[in-house]
Amino acid sequence: MKVWNPVNNKKFETFSYLPLMSDMQIAKQVDMIISKGLSPCLEFAPEESSFVDSENTVRFCGSAAGYYDNRYWTMWKLPMFGCTDPSQVLREISECRSSYPQCYIRLAAFDSIKQVQVISFIVQKPGSRSSSAWAVTGEKDMKIWNPIDNKKFETFSYLPP
C-alpha cells in the first residue's frame, strides 16, 4: 500500500491525484450534472492561492459565525443556469484555459434547491513551464475579474465610488 507524501505535494480535490480528464470525459461528467438538474460553473485560481495554507489564508476569529478558511476561487462568469448541452461548458472551459493558462481551473456544480456546491473537480492544472506573464482577459460578453495582483475587499469593491 502506498502512503501519500505531504511534503511539497499539494492536492486540490478528491481525485486530483488522477490524470486530468479528456474533453470527452468532462462532457460525460457534465451530462451527469445536467441530468441531475445541477448548474455547472467554472472557477479558477492562481497556483499560489489555490490551496489552503497559513500563508495565503484569511482566518476570522470571533467576528464570524463559523470557521472560514478563504477556500473560494474566482468564478468564471456566472453559473451556467439552464445549461442543456455539454459543448457549452467545454466552450467556456476552453475560453477560461486560454485566458488563464497558468491557473488551476475546476468545474463545480450547484444544487439550486439545497443552495450548495455538490460536485467539483479539476479540469486544468498550470503547465510546468515557468512564465511571469499572466494572461489578462479582454472585453468579452461579460467582464471577468482578474485576481492576479488585484486585491479587492468587499462584494462590490471593484465598482467606482
Secondary structure by P-SEA (a helix, b strand, c coil): ccccccccccccccccccccccaaaaaaaaaaaaaabbbbbbbbbcccccccccccbbbbcccccccccccccccccccccccccaaaaaaaaaaaaaacccbbbbbbbbccccccccbbbbccccccccccbbbbbccccbbbbbccccccccccccccc
